[in-house]
């Protein structure tokens, strides 16, 4: 009787997951297979697209630009997000929920709308330049959009909540008695942070960094609207090959390379989270 009940339960679970699997097959697996096939040539199997890609200086320049912009945005998100996460971790649960709603507020707006809003805020005649002009008493036109700074600021606006939530999880998982014991032994706040809080929060920091880089390397709208011509990223390069040069095999090859990089980062993220869970269980 128990085996029959277990079988029916498993069958019901698979039935509930079947629509999700169907959606993934139609809207992810099938297009992915077509993209991979396109990267190996339309007429037959060939590596010409990959040979042209890896011999192209443009590809490596764009790849370097992508990682520089993504790394900078991730680093700034970490520097801003870690203190915010520490502040949230020290709040009572009821107040923390309110603050978390504010952290999640950017997700309520489309990234396209946020990018256009940033052009209004950071443009030559935007609110920030008007404020700086009022403070300085003279017209100020700081170039904060349509360049690398604009792309980085737009990406930080999108990535910051992910970093805060990732670090916050590690901070909340720490035993508060450790800091209290260190304080009783005479350790100051800086030493407690350096020897206890920071090391124990590193799994969340590493997970947040990997997650942010994974999300940022494939961004298209933000660098397209806020970046400059010299700040093309991988997704923008794919768009260039598909719409400007109509070179679909090369565009598909770039997409496959980008997918491979993202897959490696996702695997690293899974291992970090697994190690974090193992440490939490051992504690």
GUZA-426386 format. One record per residue (C-alpha): residue number from 1; residue in three letters; x, y, z. Coordinates in pm, 1 decimal. Layout:
<nodes>
NODE | i | aa | east | north | up
NODE | NUM | ala | X | Y | Z
...
</nodes>
This chain:
<nodes>
NODE | i | aa | east | north | up
NODE | 1 | unk | 0.0 | 0.0 | 0.0
NODE | 2 | unk | 282.2 | 232.2 | 88.2
NODE | 3 | unk | 464.1 | 161.7 | -239.0
NODE | 4 | unk | 148.2 | 230.1 | -439.6
NODE | 5 | unk | 95.7 | 559.4 | -256.9
NODE | 6 | unk | 457.1 | 658.5 | -321.5
NODE | 7 | unk | 423.7 | 571.4 | -689.5
NODE | 8 | unk | 105.7 | 777.6 | -724.7
NODE | 9 | unk | 270.9 | 1068.4 | -546.7
NODE | 10 | unk | 569.7 | 1060.2 | -781.6
NODE | 11 | unk | 342.2 | 1031.6 | -1084.2
NODE | 12 | unk | 137.1 | 1329.5 | -966.3
NODE | 13 | unk | 459.2 | 1528.6 | -919.8
NODE | 14 | unk | 574.1 | 1451.4 | -1274.6
NODE | 15 | unk | 230.9 | 1549.0 | -1408.2
NODE | 16 | unk | 254.6 | 1882.9 | -1231.3
NODE | 17 | unk | 604.8 | 1942.6 | -1372.2
NODE | 18 | unk | 511.7 | 1839.5 | -1727.0
NODE | 19 | unk | 386.6 | 2187.3 | -1835.7
NODE | 20 | unk | 711.5 | 2343.6 | -1712.6
NODE | 21 | unk | 919.2 | 2087.2 | -1901.5
NODE | 22 | unk | 714.0 | 2152.5 | -2214.7
NODE | 23 | unk | 771.6 | 2527.3 | -2189.0
NODE | 24 | unk | 1145.6 | 2474.6 | -2137.8
NODE | 25 | unk | 1164.8 | 2242.4 | -2438.2
NODE | 26 | unk | 978.1 | 2481.0 | -2667.1
NODE | 27 | unk | 1119.5 | 2816.6 | -2556.6
NODE | 28 | unk | 1471.9 | 2723.5 | -2436.1
NODE | 29 | unk | 1601.0 | 2383.9 | -2548.7
NODE | 30 | unk | 1470.7 | 2402.5 | -2906.6
NODE | 31 | unk | 1605.8 | 2756.3 | -2977.4
NODE | 32 | unk | 1932.6 | 2658.6 | -2810.4
NODE | 33 | unk | 1969.1 | 2354.5 | -3035.2
NODE | 34 | unk | 1900.2 | 2570.8 | -3340.7
NODE | 35 | unk | 2160.4 | 2824.3 | -3226.5
NODE | 36 | unk | 2425.9 | 2556.8 | -3172.6
NODE | 37 | unk | 2348.5 | 2401.8 | -3511.8
NODE | 38 | unk | 2365.1 | 2743.5 | -3679.0
NODE | 39 | unk | 2708.2 | 2805.7 | -3524.1
NODE | 40 | unk | 2845.6 | 2500.0 | -3706.3
NODE | 41 | unk | 2730.2 | 2622.3 | -4046.5
NODE | 42 | unk | 2411.7 | 2617.5 | -4247.6
NODE | 43 | unk | 2512.4 | 2379.0 | -4527.2
NODE | 44 | unk | 2714.5 | 2129.0 | -4323.5
NODE | 45 | unk | 2930.0 | 2076.4 | -4018.9
NODE | 46 | unk | 3211.7 | 2330.4 | -4013.8
NODE | 47 | unk | 3413.5 | 2519.9 | -3754.8
NODE | 48 | unk | 3464.9 | 2820.9 | -3979.0
NODE | 49 | unk | 3253.9 | 3051.0 | -3760.3
NODE | 50 | unk | 3457.6 | 2962.9 | -3450.2
NODE | 51 | unk | 3785.6 | 3000.4 | -3640.6
NODE | 52 | unk | 3683.4 | 3345.5 | -3761.9
NODE | 53 | unk | 3564.1 | 3436.1 | -3413.0
NODE | 54 | unk | 3880.3 | 3339.6 | -3226.5
NODE | 55 | unk | 4098.0 | 3508.9 | -3486.3
NODE | 56 | unk | 3900.5 | 3833.0 | -3457.6
NODE | 57 | unk | 4052.1 | 4113.7 | -3254.0
NODE | 58 | unk | 3705.9 | 4271.6 | -3225.0
NODE | 59 | unk | 3570.9 | 3971.1 | -3035.1
NODE | 60 | unk | 3851.3 | 3971.0 | -2778.7
NODE | 61 | unk | 3826.4 | 4347.7 | -2737.1
NODE | 62 | unk | 3453.2 | 4323.5 | -2671.1
NODE | 63 | unk | 3508.0 | 4025.3 | -2439.7
NODE | 64 | unk | 3764.4 | 4221.8 | -2238.1
NODE | 65 | unk | 3531.6 | 4523.4 | -2224.0
NODE | 66 | unk | 3247.3 | 4298.6 | -2108.2
NODE | 67 | unk | 3445.0 | 4157.4 | -1817.6
NODE | 68 | unk | 3586.1 | 4497.6 | -1720.0
NODE | 69 | unk | 3240.4 | 4657.5 | -1706.7
NODE | 70 | unk | 3083.1 | 4354.6 | -1538.4
NODE | 71 | unk | 3365.1 | 4327.2 | -1285.8
NODE | 72 | unk | 3353.1 | 4697.2 | -1201.6
NODE | 73 | unk | 2975.1 | 4694.0 | -1157.0
NODE | 74 | unk | 3000.5 | 4381.5 | -940.6
NODE | 75 | unk | 3276.0 | 4529.1 | -723.6
NODE | 76 | unk | 3085.5 | 4853.7 | -665.3
NODE | 77 | unk | 2769.5 | 4653.9 | -591.6
NODE | 78 | unk | 2962.7 | 4458.5 | -329.9
NODE | 79 | unk | 3108.3 | 4771.8 | -168.6
NODE | 80 | unk | 2761.4 | 4927.3 | -147.6
NODE | 81 | unk | 2563.1 | 4612.8 | -79.6
NODE | 82 | unk | 2768.8 | 4465.8 | 204.9
NODE | 83 | unk | 2709.1 | 4756.0 | 449.6
NODE | 84 | unk | 2340.7 | 4758.0 | 354.2
NODE | 85 | unk | 2317.8 | 4383.9 | 418.4
NODE | 86 | unk | 2489.9 | 4425.6 | 756.7
NODE | 87 | unk | 2242.6 | 4697.3 | 852.0
NODE | 88 | unk | 1949.8 | 4476.7 | 750.2
NODE | 89 | unk | 2087.6 | 4179.5 | 943.9
NODE | 90 | unk | 2094.9 | 4385.5 | 1264.2
NODE | 91 | unk | 1732.2 | 4497.7 | 1234.8
NODE | 92 | unk | 1435.8 | 4330.5 | 1408.7
NODE | 93 | unk | 1250.2 | 4090.0 | 1177.6
NODE | 94 | unk | 945.3 | 4316.8 | 1136.2
NODE | 95 | unk | 1154.8 | 4618.2 | 1039.1
NODE | 96 | unk | 1378.7 | 4404.5 | 818.2
NODE | 97 | unk | 1077.4 | 4301.6 | 609.8
NODE | 98 | unk | 998.7 | 4667.1 | 539.2
NODE | 99 | unk | 1357.9 | 4739.6 | 440.2
NODE | 100 | unk | 1366.2 | 4428.9 | 218.9
NODE | 101 | unk | 1061.1 | 4559.4 | 35.5
NODE | 102 | unk | 1258.2 | 4875.5 | -40.1
NODE | 103 | unk | 1552.9 | 4665.7 | -159.7
NODE | 104 | unk | 1321.4 | 4469.3 | -390.1
NODE | 105 | unk | 1155.5 | 4786.2 | -520.0
NODE | 106 | unk | 1374.0 | 4806.2 | -836.1
NODE | 107 | unk | 1234.2 | 4468.7 | -947.7
NODE | 108 | unk | 889.0 | 4624.8 | -975.6
NODE | 109 | unk | 1001.7 | 4829.7 | -1274.5
NODE | 110 | unk | 1117.5 | 4706.6 | -1614.3
NODE | 111 | unk | 1489.8 | 4736.8 | -1680.6
NODE | 112 | unk | 1403.2 | 4927.5 | -1999.4
NODE | 113 | unk | 1202.7 | 5185.1 | -1803.8
NODE | 114 | unk | 1480.7 | 5215.7 | -1544.2
NODE | 115 | unk | 1739.8 | 5272.8 | -1813.8
NODE | 116 | unk | 1536.5 | 5554.3 | -1968.3
NODE | 117 | unk | 1480.0 | 5700.0 | -1619.7
NODE | 118 | unk | 1855.8 | 5702.8 | -1560.0
NODE | 119 | unk | 1908.3 | 5903.6 | -1878.7
NODE | 120 | unk | 1673.9 | 6165.8 | -1730.6
NODE | 121 | unk | 1857.6 | 6164.0 | -1398.0
NODE | 122 | unk | 2215.6 | 6147.4 | -1528.0
NODE | 123 | unk | 2189.9 | 6333.8 | -1861.5
NODE | 124 | unk | 2364.5 | 6660.8 | -1942.1
NODE | 125 | unk | 2052.9 | 6851.8 | -1834.4
NODE | 126 | unk | 1943.4 | 6587.0 | -1586.5
NODE | 127 | unk | 1851.4 | 6627.0 | -1222.7
NODE | 128 | unk | 2198.0 | 6544.8 | -1091.6
NODE | 129 | unk | 2374.8 | 6795.8 | -1315.9
NODE | 130 | unk | 2115.9 | 7056.7 | -1221.8
NODE | 131 | unk | 2180.4 | 6985.4 | -854.9
NODE | 132 | unk | 2558.6 | 7008.0 | -904.4
NODE | 133 | unk | 2514.2 | 7332.7 | -1096.5
NODE | 134 | unk | 2305.6 | 7476.5 | -812.8
NODE | 135 | unk | 2566.6 | 7377.2 | -552.8
NODE | 136 | unk | 2863.3 | 7501.6 | -758.9
NODE | 137 | unk | 2689.1 | 7819.6 | -868.7
NODE | 138 | unk | 2799.9 | 7758.0 | -1226.9
NODE | 139 | unk | 2674.6 | 7529.4 | -1506.9
NODE | 140 | unk | 2799.4 | 7171.3 | -1458.3
NODE | 141 | unk | 2764.6 | 6908.4 | -1730.4
NODE | 142 | unk | 2928.8 | 6590.3 | -1604.7
NODE | 143 | unk | 2923.7 | 6314.8 | -1870.5
NODE | 144 | unk | 2743.9 | 6038.2 | -1680.7
NODE | 145 | unk | 2554.0 | 5869.4 | -1965.4
NODE | 146 | unk | 2636.5 | 5735.3 | -2312.0
NODE | 147 | unk | 2975.8 | 5622.9 | -2183.2
NODE | 148 | unk | 3122.1 | 5347.3 | -1967.4
NODE | 149 | unk | 3019.7 | 5523.1 | -1646.8
NODE | 150 | unk | 2657.2 | 5525.4 | -1757.9
NODE | 151 | unk | 2664.1 | 5153.8 | -1840.5
NODE | 152 | unk | 2819.6 | 5070.6 | -1503.1
NODE | 153 | unk | 2572.1 | 5285.1 | -1308.6
NODE | 154 | unk | 2280.2 | 5125.9 | -1490.9
NODE | 155 | unk | 2409.9 | 4776.8 | -1419.4
NODE | 156 | unk | 2467.5 | 4858.2 | -1052.7
NODE | 157 | unk | 2105.8 | 4970.1 | -1026.3
NODE | 158 | unk | 1999.5 | 4625.6 | -1149.4
NODE | 159 | unk | 2259.1 | 4409.7 | -969.5
NODE | 160 | unk | 2258.9 | 4566.8 | -623.6
NODE | 161 | unk | 1951.8 | 4381.7 | -484.7
NODE | 162 | unk | 2102.0 | 4045.1 | -582.7
NODE | 163 | unk | 2422.3 | 4126.9 | -395.7
NODE | 164 | unk | 2238.6 | 4250.4 | -87.2
NODE | 165 | unk | 2017.0 | 3942.1 | -65.7
NODE | 166 | unk | 2307.6 | 3703.4 | -118.6
NODE | 167 | unk | 2524.3 | 3860.2 | 152.8
NODE | 168 | unk | 2226.4 | 3899.3 | 385.8
NODE | 169 | unk | 2162.2 | 3525.9 | 376.9
NODE | 170 | unk | 2514.6 | 3451.6 | 500.8
NODE | 171 | unk | 2496.9 | 3718.9 | 770.0
NODE | 172 | unk | 2165.5 | 3589.8 | 905.7
NODE | 173 | unk | 2301.8 | 3234.6 | 914.7
NODE | 174 | unk | 2579.7 | 3333.8 | 1156.2
NODE | 175 | unk | 2547.8 | 3247.9 | 1524.1
NODE | 176 | unk | 2519.4 | 3579.9 | 1712.2
NODE | 177 | unk | 2678.0 | 3418.9 | 2016.8
NODE | 178 | unk | 3014.7 | 3414.9 | 1837.2
NODE | 179 | unk | 3029.8 | 3793.5 | 1822.0
NODE | 180 | unk | 2907.2 | 3820.3 | 2182.1
NODE | 181 | unk | 3175.0 | 3577.5 | 2299.9
NODE | 182 | unk | 3444.7 | 3771.2 | 2114.6
NODE | 183 | unk | 3317.4 | 4095.0 | 2267.9
NODE | 184 | unk | 3331.7 | 3942.8 | 2616.8
NODE | 185 | unk | 3692.2 | 3839.3 | 2548.0
NODE | 186 | unk | 3778.3 | 4203.1 | 2474.4
NODE | 187 | unk | 3760.0 | 4214.3 | 2092.9
NODE | 188 | unk | 3651.6 | 4545.0 | 1942.6
NODE | 189 | unk | 3395.0 | 4588.0 | 1662.6
NODE | 190 | unk | 3660.2 | 4608.0 | 1390.7
NODE | 191 | unk | 3834.3 | 4291.5 | 1506.8
NODE | 192 | unk | 3502.9 | 4106.4 | 1539.7
NODE | 193 | unk | 3416.8 | 4203.7 | 1184.4
NODE | 194 | unk | 3760.7 | 4108.2 | 1050.8
NODE | 195 | unk | 3791.8 | 3773.0 | 1228.0
NODE | 196 | unk | 3430.8 | 3651.5 | 1256.0
NODE | 197 | unk | 3171.5 | 3837.8 | 1050.0
NODE | 198 | unk | 3365.3 | 3876.4 | 725.3
NODE | 199 | unk | 3509.9 | 3521.6 | 704.1
NODE | 200 | unk | 3173.4 | 3361.6 | 781.8
NODE | 201 | unk | 2999.1 | 3578.8 | 522.4
NODE | 202 | unk | 3241.9 | 3495.1 | 241.9
NODE | 203 | unk | 3022.3 | 3219.2 | 90.2
NODE | 204 | unk | 2746.7 | 3479.1 | 44.8
NODE | 205 | unk | 2995.9 | 3730.8 | -92.8
NODE | 206 | unk | 3138.2 | 3482.0 | -342.8
NODE | 207 | unk | 2789.2 | 3369.0 | -442.9
NODE | 208 | unk | 2680.9 | 3730.9 | -492.4
NODE | 209 | unk | 2989.5 | 3810.8 | -700.7
NODE | 210 | unk | 2943.4 | 3507.5 | -926.1
NODE | 211 | unk | 2570.7 | 3576.5 | -960.7
NODE | 212 | unk | 2626.7 | 3940.1 | -1050.9
NODE | 213 | unk | 2892.9 | 3860.4 | -1308.8
NODE | 214 | unk | 2671.0 | 3589.5 | -1458.7
NODE | 215 | unk | 2381.5 | 3834.3 | -1490.6
NODE | 216 | unk | 2588.7 | 4126.7 | -1613.5
NODE | 217 | unk | 2793.8 | 3963.4 | -1889.9
NODE | 218 | unk | 2476.5 | 3895.3 | -2088.0
NODE | 219 | unk | 2316.6 | 4239.0 | -2045.5
NODE | 220 | unk | 2199.4 | 4410.4 | -2362.1
NODE | 221 | unk | 1951.6 | 4691.4 | -2290.5
NODE | 222 | unk | 2154.3 | 4876.4 | -2025.6
NODE | 223 | unk | 2482.5 | 4909.0 | -2221.3
NODE | 224 | unk | 2287.1 | 4979.7 | -2541.1
NODE | 225 | unk | 2096.7 | 5271.6 | -2387.1
NODE | 226 | unk | 2347.8 | 5406.4 | -2134.5
NODE | 227 | unk | 2686.1 | 5301.2 | -2275.1
NODE | 228 | unk | 2898.4 | 5450.9 | -2548.0
NODE | 229 | unk | 3022.1 | 5321.4 | -2882.4
NODE | 230 | unk | 3349.2 | 5208.2 | -2728.4
NODE | 231 | unk | 3170.0 | 5011.0 | -2457.3
NODE | 232 | unk | 3008.0 | 4737.6 | -2665.3
NODE | 233 | unk | 2941.6 | 4417.8 | -2471.7
NODE | 234 | unk | 2894.7 | 4059.2 | -2587.9
NODE | 235 | unk | 2517.0 | 4081.1 | -2625.1
NODE | 236 | unk | 2552.2 | 4400.2 | -2828.8
NODE | 237 | unk | 2808.8 | 4228.9 | -3051.3
NODE | 238 | unk | 2562.1 | 3946.6 | -3117.0
NODE | 239 | unk | 2303.8 | 4206.9 | -3212.8
NODE | 240 | unk | 2558.2 | 4368.5 | -3447.6
NODE | 241 | unk | 2624.9 | 4043.8 | -3631.9
NODE | 242 | unk | 2255.7 | 3952.6 | -3658.4
NODE | 243 | unk | 2115.3 | 4289.8 | -3767.6
NODE | 244 | unk | 2404.3 | 4478.3 | -3927.8
NODE | 245 | unk | 2622.5 | 4220.7 | -4103.2
NODE | 246 | unk | 2361.7 | 3939.9 | -4115.0
NODE | 247 | unk | 2636.0 | 3692.1 | -4021.5
NODE | 248 | unk | 2421.3 | 3440.3 | -3834.1
NODE | 249 | unk | 2686.2 | 3166.0 | -3792.0
NODE | 250 | unk | 2928.2 | 3406.4 | -3620.1
NODE | 251 | unk | 2649.6 | 3549.2 | -3404.7
NODE | 252 | unk | 2547.6 | 3196.9 | -3306.7
NODE | 253 | unk | 2908.2 | 3107.4 | -3225.3
NODE | 254 | unk | 2934.9 | 3412.0 | -2996.3
NODE | 255 | unk | 2608.7 | 3311.3 | -2828.6
NODE | 256 | unk | 2742.1 | 2958.7 | -2769.4
NODE | 257 | unk | 3063.9 | 3097.7 | -2619.8
NODE | 258 | unk | 2862.6 | 3328.0 | -2394.6
NODE | 259 | unk | 2645.0 | 3035.0 | -2290.4
NODE | 260 | unk | 2955.6 | 2833.3 | -2206.5
NODE | 261 | unk | 3097.6 | 3113.0 | -1990.0
NODE | 262 | unk | 2763.4 | 3150.8 | -1811.0
NODE | 263 | unk | 2740.9 | 2774.4 | -1756.1
NODE | 264 | unk | 3084.5 | 2769.1 | -1591.3
NODE | 265 | unk | 2983.4 | 3055.7 | -1363.0
NODE | 266 | unk | 2653.8 | 2886.4 | -1274.1
NODE | 267 | unk | 2839.2 | 2564.9 | -1185.4
NODE | 268 | unk | 3074.3 | 2764.6 | -961.3
NODE | 269 | unk | 2773.0 | 2933.7 | -801.5
NODE | 270 | unk | 2611.8 | 2595.8 | -734.1
NODE | 271 | unk | 2928.9 | 2466.5 | -569.8
NODE | 272 | unk | 2957.9 | 2774.7 | -350.2
NODE | 273 | unk | 2596.6 | 2742.6 | -241.2
NODE | 274 | unk | 2642.4 | 2370.5 | -180.9
NODE | 275 | unk | 2949.2 | 2433.7 | 31.6
NODE | 276 | unk | 2758.7 | 2702.5 | 220.9
NODE | 277 | unk | 2474.1 | 2462.0 | 290.8
NODE | 278 | unk | 2716.2 | 2193.1 | 403.6
NODE | 279 | unk | 2886.4 | 2431.7 | 643.2
NODE | 280 | unk | 2552.6 | 2543.6 | 776.2
NODE | 281 | unk | 2447.3 | 2183.3 | 836.4
NODE | 282 | unk | 2776.8 | 2101.5 | 1006.6
NODE | 283 | unk | 2742.8 | 2404.1 | 1234.2
</nodes>
